[in-house]
């Protein structure tokens, strides 16, 4: 069918013919939460699509129950026009059956040369800012389940990295590049040999200059970040670092402690510093009302000043999703600079 350039079809198909163009000056901000991926496919494809996308988006945080980094939300192809400005969209078809509504949607969206490419060469197209700012838009057009499995195995790492990078870029705009508590940021940078970005709404909870301890936070949900430091190197071996981190929570917070549940210590990189990372679950002790939630600690050594820094963050949000807040907190603490 010949496309009239004045028809609505022509207007909304043209941006997809330029998947590699990043410009989005006149586009509105994309919609949706950063831990939700909107998947558009036919009902008959849903089980297979969910099976393979679950092999890609495998990251989980224990809070203490397991929570995925991303939730896959499925919608019918008929909802496409209403959902096409969502932040994360995947349009998928696991076959090329003319009766498959997901495949028919892909044929309508793509110009002929791109449709030929995904059918003959690479069955995946990934673009940014197609219909809205800060949007990640992916099309998967498989010929059969066997080829679906091969592509997912080949490109799993690539897809995961793209979504991780997009999450960080969107969250930086939301958390770090907008309004901030500049007064508290300046106060810390003048008093101490380090700085950190502090989002708007965060407050100083406790400051103990005599013991090198800073505690900041906000409510709804409760989110805490603490920074402490002391002379010498505590990171030289796993046993030494583990004992220090295990005893840190009750020493500085007083009424909370680490639980043995999901207690995991590993090596990592913190802003180009060799570091120990502890992931676990905290719990209150000797309180009538029991509380708890996830926490993460980073322990690293500043050789120039002979100081060991410990940065801890935790969340308390009972019965609610906490994985998004934990990822936001990780972004904030990594704005820390000596």
N, C-alpha and C positions, 0 to 999 in steps of 0.2 A: 504494500500500500504506500502510495506517495505521501510524504509528510509535508503539510503546509506549514511554512515557517511562522505563520500567525496563529496556529492552533495551540491549545493548552499543552498538547502532547509534546510539541516541539520545544516549548518554553521550559518544561521541567526535565526534559531529557538532555538538553545541551550541557549542563554542568558536569554530567557523568562522562561526557566525551572528553573531559579534560581532567582526569583523575590526578594527574601529577601537578596540577596548578594549585598553589597554596593560597592564592589571594582570596580574601573574604571580607573586603572593606564594607560592603553593603549588606552583609548577612547578620542576622540576629544571633544571639548566643544560643548554643545547643541546649537541649532540655534533658532532664533525667539525672538520677543519682550516679555518682562515679563508681559505684559498685554494682551497677545493673547493666547488663548487656541485652538489648532488645533483639531477639532472633525472630525473623519473619520467614516462615516456611509453611508448606501444606501440612495438614493433619497427618497424612500418611507418612510424611518424612520425619515427623517430630522425634520419634524414638531413636532413629538412626543418627539424626543431627545432634541430638542431646548426648548420645553415647560418645560421639567423636569429639564434640566440643568440650565435654567433661574431661577428656584426655589432655586437652590443651590447658584449660583453666583449672589447674589442680591445687593451687596454693590455698592453704588453710591455716587459720590461726585458732588456738585453743583459748576459750574465754570463760570458764574452762571447757565448755562444750565446743566441738569443732564448728567454726564458721568459715565459709568460703570467702575468698577475696572478691569474687564476682558471683552474682546471681544471674542465671539465664532466664529471661522472661520471654515466653513464646507468644507470638501473635499470628493471626491469619493474614495471608497476602492482601485480603480486602482492606486491611487497616493501614496499608503502606503510606498513602498520602497523608494520613493523620499523624503518622509516627516518624516520617522521614527526617525530622529535625532533632531527633533524639541524639544524645551524645555518642552512644555506642550502638551501631546497627550492624547486624549480620543478616544478609538475605541468602538463603541456602536452598539448594535442590540436590537430591541424591540420585536423580536420574533425569533423563531428557524426554520423558513421556509427554506427549502433547496434552494429556489430560491433567498433568501435574500443575496446580495453580502457582506453586513456587517457581517452577521453570517458566511458566507463561509470564510471570511478573518480571523475571530476569530478561526475557526476550523483549519486553516492552520498555524496560529501563535503558538497556544498552544499545548504542548505535551498532550497525552491522559489523563494522571492523572489530569492535571489542568483543562482540558476541562470537565472531569467528575465532578470535584469539583464545578465549577461555574454553571453547569447544575443541580446538585443535592443538593448543600449546599449554598454557598454564590455566588450570580451572579456578584460580583465585585472583581477584582484583582487590587491592586495598588502597583506599584514598582518604584524604583528610579535607575537612572544611568543605564538603560537597554542597550541603544545603544549609549549614549553620557553622558558626565559629566554634573552634575547638571540638570538632566532630571527627570520629573515626568511623569509616563506612567500608564494610567488606562484603564482597559477593563471592559465594562459593557455588560453583556449578559442576557437580560431579556427574560422571557418566554411569557409574555403578558403585556398589559398596566397596569392592576391592580397591578401586582407584581412590575412593574416599580415604580408606585406611592408609594407603601409601602417601598421599599428600599430607595428611595430618602428621604422620611420623616424620616426614621430611621437613615440614615447615613449623612444627610445634614451637621450637625455640624462637623462631623469627616472629611468630604471631604473639607469643607471650611477651616478648621484649617490646613490641610496638604498643601493646595495651598498657604495659607498665610505664613506658615513657610518656604516653598520653595521660595516664593518671597523674603522674608527677607534674606534668606541665599544667594541667587544669587545676590541681590542688595548690600549686605555687601561686597561681593567680588569685585563688580564693583565700588561701591561708596567709601567705607571706607577702604578696605584692599589693595588697589592699591596705585598709586601715590597720595600724598597729599601735601598740602601747609604746610610743616613742620615748615617753618620759622614763619608763622603767628600763628600756633598752639603753638610753644614754646614762642613766644612773649606774647600771652595772658596768658599762664600758669605762666609765670614769673611775670606779672603785677598784675594778679587778683587771686582770690581764687577759680577759676574754670578752666576747660579745655573743649575743644570741638574738634571733628574731623573736619577738613576742607579739602574737596576734591581739587584735582589739578584743577587750572583754576579759583578758587574763590579768590576774592581780598577784601581788606578792603575798604569800601566806606566812612565810617565816624566813628570817635572815639571821644567820649566826656567823658574823665575820671572824670570831675567835676560833671557830671550829671549821671554817671554810665550807659552809653549807648554805645553799639557796634553795628555796622551795616556792614554786609558783603554780598557779592553777586557775581553774574556772569550774562553774557548775553547769548542770543540765547538758550532758551528763557530767559527773565529776571526772575531771582530767587533771592529772598532776605531772609536773616535771620537776626533778630535783637535780642539782649539780653540786658535787663535792670534790675536793681535791686535797691531796696531802703529799708530803715530800717522799722521794724515793720511788723505786720501781716495784710495783706489786704485780706486774703482768708477766714476770719471768717464767712462770710455769703454771700449768693448769690447776694443780692442787692449791697453790697459794692464791690464785685468782678466785677459784671456786669458794674457798673458805671465806675470803673477804666479802664476796658478793652475797653469800648465804647469810652472813651476820649483819649486812648493811641495813636491811629494811627495819628490823627491830631496834637497831642502834640509833638510827636517825628519825624514824617515824614514831617509834615508841610502842605503838599498839598493834602493828601489823607485822606479819612474817611471811616467809616463803613457804609454800606447800611443796611436798615432794611430788605432787601430781604434775606431770608434764614439765618437770624441771630439766632444762636442756642448756648445756654450756657448749659453745663452739667458737671457733676462730673466725674473724671477719675483718673487714676494712671499715674504719670510721673516718671519713674525710681524709683519706690517704694516710691514716695511722693504723698500724697493726693493733688489733683490739680483740678482746674477749667479749662475746655477746651472750647474755643469759636471758632466756625466755622462760617464763613460768607463770604460776598462779599465786596471787597473794591472798591472805586471809587475816581477819582480825583475831586477836587473842584477848581473853579476859574481858570481853564486852558482852552485855546482855543481848544486843542485836548483832548477829553474825553478818559480816560483809565480806566481799571478795571480788576478784576479777583478774584480768590478765596484766602482766607487767613485762617490760623489757629493760635490761641494763646493758650499757656499754662501758667497758673499762679499758683505758688506753694510757700510754706513757708518753709524756712530753720530755724528750731527752734534753732539749736545749735548756729547759728550766728545772729539770730533775723533779718533775711533778707527775703524779698519777691522777688522772681525772676519772670520775665516775658520773655518768649521766643515766638517770632512771626516769622512766615514764610509766604511768599506769592509768587504768580506767575503772570506774565503778558505774555500771548501768544495768542493774538487774533485769533480766527478762527481755532485754533489747539487744539489737545487733551492735557489736562493739568493734568489729574488724575494721570498718571505715575509720573510726576514731583512732584506732591504734596506728593505722597507716598515716593518718594526718600527724599524729604525735611524732612518728619517726621522721617525717619531713621537717618538723619544727626543730627537733634536737640536732638534726644534721645541718642546721644553719649555724651551729655553734662554731666559733672561730677563736683561736688563741692569738 
